[in-house]
């Protein structure tokens, strides 16, 4: 047996997922297979348990049994009392397994209910990786940040949402590309500034997930993180070189990016100089828009800066501008040197 592979225990709050899928995805019945397939890519699932009053889900019982999921029966009770009984039983079983089976490395908690957030915290205290799975519309905002990784059921391969909201604003390809560049470049920049040495693709992916557990390269149309990185390399955002392990390259910014960075600093200096000469003191708020009037594709994130203020502080360190906090305007004022 490969002891390096993840050994996964799966716990499903079935009522939460089934009702969430039905209400949010156009009456679609919950299908376990997309979850099973996603986990098979991550490791070996050694325990599968689903909690519900199965008399309410007679049609699903047979399908879950075929998928080798152990059905944990919660006796018939009324309303919240029944739901609380399922939550408590699931949490107790997960903690018990964490103590009794120390070889289990990863716990997958399938629910959108924030009541399970303390369970997630406790499992992580016990040095277990926790992956959450939930329907996007019925998942509490508190739950995904608590997990090491969070998968939205709606986005899993094999889930066919038959009735998406047609009025919902759709993200354009350009917006997605910009977001992707921002996520990768700011994370890479932070890792490089931390002084930990070379950044491997695997380390970069883990850091991205720590910042946003809901991140998935599939949301941007890529089959794997390596494919995503190769795309960004062709766009000149990053550069890849051979790493110590096969399939895990070193990621860095291109050597030519330093030239682009200096041009961006020069642009900032020139814009501040022109505004300062004509309109008096320049405030930080709105300054980025002024740069984009001169260079529409300007983004400090291309150079690994987490925000425009950080970029301006770097320019100040280089002696190009002065940044001064002004209590009167409640913002930084910027002057050219």
C-alpha positions in Angstrom: 0.0 0.0 0.0 1.3 3.5 -0.9 1.5 5.2 2.5 2.1 8.5 0.8 -1.4 8.7 -0.7 -4.2 10.5 1.2 -6.5 8.2 3.2 -9.9 9.8 3.3 -12.9 9.5 5.5 -16.1 10.9 4.0 -19.1 12.2 6.1 -22.2 13.4 4.4 -25.0 15.5 5.9 -27.3 14.1 3.3 -30.4 16.2 4.0 -28.4 19.4 3.6 -26.9 18.4 0.3 -30.0 16.7 -1.2 -32.4 19.6 -0.3 -29.7 22.2 -1.4 -29.3 20.5 -4.8 -33.0 20.2 -5.3 -33.7 23.9 -4.5 -30.7 25.6 -6.0 -30.2 23.5 -9.1 -33.6 23.4 -10.7 -35.0 20.4 -8.9 -32.0 18.2 -9.7 -31.7 15.1 -7.5 -28.5 14.6 -5.6 -25.9 12.4 -7.3 -23.1 10.9 -5.3 -20.9 10.0 -8.2 -19.4 13.5 -8.8 -18.2 13.6 -5.2 -16.9 10.0 -5.4 -14.9 10.8 -8.6 -13.5 14.1 -7.2 -12.2 12.2 -4.1 -10.8 9.3 -6.1 -8.5 11.9 -7.7 -7.3 13.0 -4.2 -6.7 9.7 -2.5 -8.1 6.4 -1.1 -11.5 6.7 0.5 -11.6 4.2 3.4 -14.9 5.2 5.0 -18.1 6.6 3.5 -21.0 7.5 5.8 -24.2 9.4 5.1 -26.6 10.6 7.8 -30.3 11.1 7.3 -33.8 9.9 8.2 -33.7 7.6 5.2 -37.5 7.2 5.2 -37.5 10.6 3.7 -35.1 9.7 0.9 -36.3 6.2 -0.2 -35.3 6.8 -3.8 -31.7 7.9 -2.9 -31.2 4.9 -0.5 -30.5 2.4 -3.2 -28.2 4.7 -5.2 -26.1 5.5 -2.2 -25.9 1.8 -1.3 -24.6 1.0 -4.8 -21.9 3.6 -4.2 -20.8 1.7 -1.1 -21.9 4.5 1.3 -22.8 3.3 4.8 -26.3 4.7 5.6 -26.6 6.0 9.2 -30.2 6.1 10.2 -31.4 9.0 12.2 -34.7 8.1 13.9 -37.9 9.9 12.9 -38.3 13.1 14.9 -39.7 16.5 14.3 -38.0 19.4 12.5 -34.9 20.9 14.1 -34.7 18.1 16.7 -34.2 15.5 14.0 -31.7 17.7 12.2 -29.7 18.4 15.4 -29.6 14.6 16.1 -28.0 14.0 12.7 -25.5 16.8 13.1 -24.5 15.6 16.6 -24.2 11.9 15.5 -22.1 12.9 12.4 -19.7 15.1 14.5 -19.3 12.5 17.2 -18.5 9.8 14.7 -16.0 12.0 12.9 -14.1 12.9 16.1 -14.2 9.2 17.2 -12.7 8.1 13.9 -10.0 10.8 14.1 -8.8 9.4 17.4 -9.2 5.7 16.6 -7.8 5.7 13.1 -4.7 7.8 13.2 -3.8 6.7 9.6 -6.8 8.7 8.3 -5.2 11.9 6.8 -8.2 13.7 5.3 -11.7 14.2 6.4 -14.3 15.3 3.9 -17.4 17.0 5.4 -20.2 17.3 3.0 -22.6 20.0 4.1 -23.1 23.7 3.8 -24.2 24.1 7.4 -22.1 26.5 9.5 -22.9 24.4 12.6 -20.1 22.0 11.4 -17.5 24.8 11.6 -16.4 23.8 15.1 -16.0 20.2 13.9 -13.7 21.4 11.1 -11.6 23.4 13.5 -11.2 20.4 15.9 -10.2 18.1 13.1 -7.6 20.5 11.9 -6.3 20.8 15.5 -5.8 17.1 15.4 -3.6 17.5 12.3 -6.2 16.3 9.8 -6.7 17.9 6.4 -10.4 18.9 6.0 -12.1 19.2 2.6 -15.6 20.7 2.6 -18.3 20.0 0.0 -21.5 22.0 -0.3 -24.1 23.4 -2.7 -23.1 27.0 -3.4 -26.4 28.6 -2.7 -27.0 26.8 0.6 -23.5 27.0 2.0 -22.8 29.4 4.8 -20.1 31.9 4.3 -18.5 30.8 7.5 -17.7 27.2 6.4 -15.4 27.4 3.4 -12.7 29.6 5.0 -12.5 27.1 7.9 -11.5 24.2 5.6 -8.2 23.4 3.9 -10.2 23.1 0.6 -13.8 23.6 -0.3 -15.5 22.1 -3.3 -18.8 23.5 -4.5 -21.0 20.6 -5.6 -22.4 22.7 -8.4 -19.0 22.9 -10.0 -18.0 19.2 -9.8 -17.5 17.3 -13.1 -20.7 15.4 -13.9 -23.1 17.8 -12.1 -25.6 19.1 -14.6 -27.4 22.1 -13.2 -30.5 22.1 -15.5 -31.9 25.4 -14.4 -29.2 28.0 -13.7 -30.5 31.5 -13.0 -30.4 33.2 -16.5 -30.5 36.6 -14.9 -27.3 36.0 -12.9 -24.4 38.1 -14.3 -21.9 35.9 -16.1 -18.2 36.3 -15.9 -16.5 37.2 -19.2 -13.4 35.4 -20.4 -11.4 38.6 -19.8 -12.6 38.9 -16.2 -11.7 35.3 -15.6 -8.3 35.7 -17.1 -7.6 38.8 -15.0 -8.8 37.1 -11.8 -6.6 34.1 -12.6 -3.5 36.2 -13.2 -4.2 38.1 -9.9 -4.6 34.9 -7.8 -1.4 33.3 -9.1 0.9 36.3 -9.3 0.0 37.8 -5.9 0.4 34.4 -4.2 3.7 33.7 -6.0 4.9 37.2 -5.1 4.1 36.6 -1.4 5.9 33.3 -1.3 9.0 34.8 -2.9 9.0 37.7 -0.5 8.8 35.3 2.4 12.3 34.2 1.6 11.6 30.5 1.6 13.6 30.0 -1.6 12.4 28.4 -4.8 8.6 28.0 -5.1 7.4 24.7 -6.5 4.1 24.3 -8.3 2.8 22.1 -5.5 3.7 24.7 -2.9 2.0 27.4 -4.9 -1.2 25.4 -5.2 -1.3 24.8 -1.5 -0.8 28.5 -0.8 -3.6 29.4 -3.2 -5.9 27.0 -1.4 -5.0 28.4 2.0 -6.0 31.9 0.7 -9.1 30.7 -1.0 -10.3 27.1 -0.2 -12.9 27.3 -3.0 -10.3 27.8 -5.7 -10.4 25.3 -8.5 -8.5 25.4 -11.8 -11.5 23.8 -13.4 -13.5 27.0 -12.9 -11.1 28.6 -15.4 -11.3 25.8 -17.9 -8.2 23.8 -17.0 -8.0 20.1 -16.2 -5.0 20.4 -13.9 -3.0 23.1 -12.0 0.0 22.3 -14.2 -2.0 23.0 -17.3 -3.1 26.3 -15.8 0.6 27.3 -15.0 1.7 26.4 -18.6 -1.0 28.7 -19.9 0.1 31.6 -17.7 3.7 30.9 -18.9 2.6 31.4 -22.5 1.0 34.7 -21.5 4.3 35.9 -20.0 2.9 36.0 -16.4 5.2 33.4 -14.9 8.1 31.2 -15.9 8.5 27.5 -15.3 11.8 25.5 -14.9 12.6 21.9 -13.9 12.1 21.2 -10.3 13.4 18.4 -8.0 10.5 16.1 -8.8 8.8 15.2 -12.1 5.7 17.2 -12.7 6.5 19.7 -10.0 8.3 22.6 -11.7 9.8 25.7 -10.1 7.6 28.7 -10.6 9.0 32.3 -10.8 8.4 35.5 -12.5 10.0 36.0 -16.0 13.3 37.7 -16.1 11.7 40.3 -18.4 9.0 41.1 -15.8 11.5 43.3 -13.9 11.7 45.6 -17.0 7.9 45.8 -17.1 7.9 46.6 -13.4 10.2 49.5 -13.8 8.1 50.8 -16.7 5.1 50.6 -14.3 7.0 52.6 -11.7 8.0 55.2 -14.3 4.4 55.4 -15.4 3.3 56.0 -11.8 5.9 58.7 -11.3 5.0 60.5 -14.5 1.2 60.4 -13.8 1.7 61.8 -10.2 4.1 64.5 -11.5 1.5 65.6 -14.1 -1.4 65.6 -11.7 0.6 67.3 -9.0 1.7 70.1 -11.4 -1.9 70.8 -12.5 -4.3 70.0 -9.7 -2.3 70.2 -6.4 -1.8 67.3 -4.0 -2.7 63.9 -5.4 -4.7 61.5 -3.2 -4.2 57.7 -3.5 -7.9 57.0 -4.1 -8.5 57.2 -7.8 -4.8 57.3 -8.7 -4.9 53.8 -10.2 -7.7 54.9 -12.5 -5.5 57.7 -13.7 -2.7 55.2 -14.5 -5.2 53.1 -16.5 -6.1 56.1 -18.6 -2.5 56.1 -19.8 -2.1 52.3 -19.8 -5.5 50.4 -19.8 -4.0 47.0 -18.9 -2.1 48.3 -15.9 -2.3 46.0 -12.9 0.2 45.9 -10.0 -0.8 42.3 -9.5 1.2 41.4 -12.6 4.3 42.1 -10.5 3.2 40.2 -7.4 1.9 43.1 -5.4 -1.2 42.4 -3.3 -2.7 45.8 -3.8 -2.1 49.3 -5.3 -1.0 50.7 -1.9 1.7 48.1 -1.7 2.9 49.0 -5.2 3.0 52.7 -4.3 5.0 51.9 -1.1 7.5 50.0 -3.2 7.8 53.1 -5.5 8.3 55.3 -2.5 11.1 52.9 -1.3 12.7 53.3 -4.7 12.7 57.1 -4.2 10.2 57.8 -7.0 7.3 59.2 -4.9 6.4 60.3 -1.4 3.4 58.9 0.5 2.0 60.9 3.4 -1.1 60.1 5.4 -3.5 63.1 5.5 -6.0 63.0 8.4 -7.9 65.9 6.7 -8.8 63.8 3.6 -8.6 60.4 5.3 -6.2 59.1 2.6 -2.6 59.1 1.5 -1.4 62.1 -0.5 1.2 61.3 -3.2 3.8 63.6 -4.6 6.5 63.0 -7.2 10.2 63.3 -6.2 
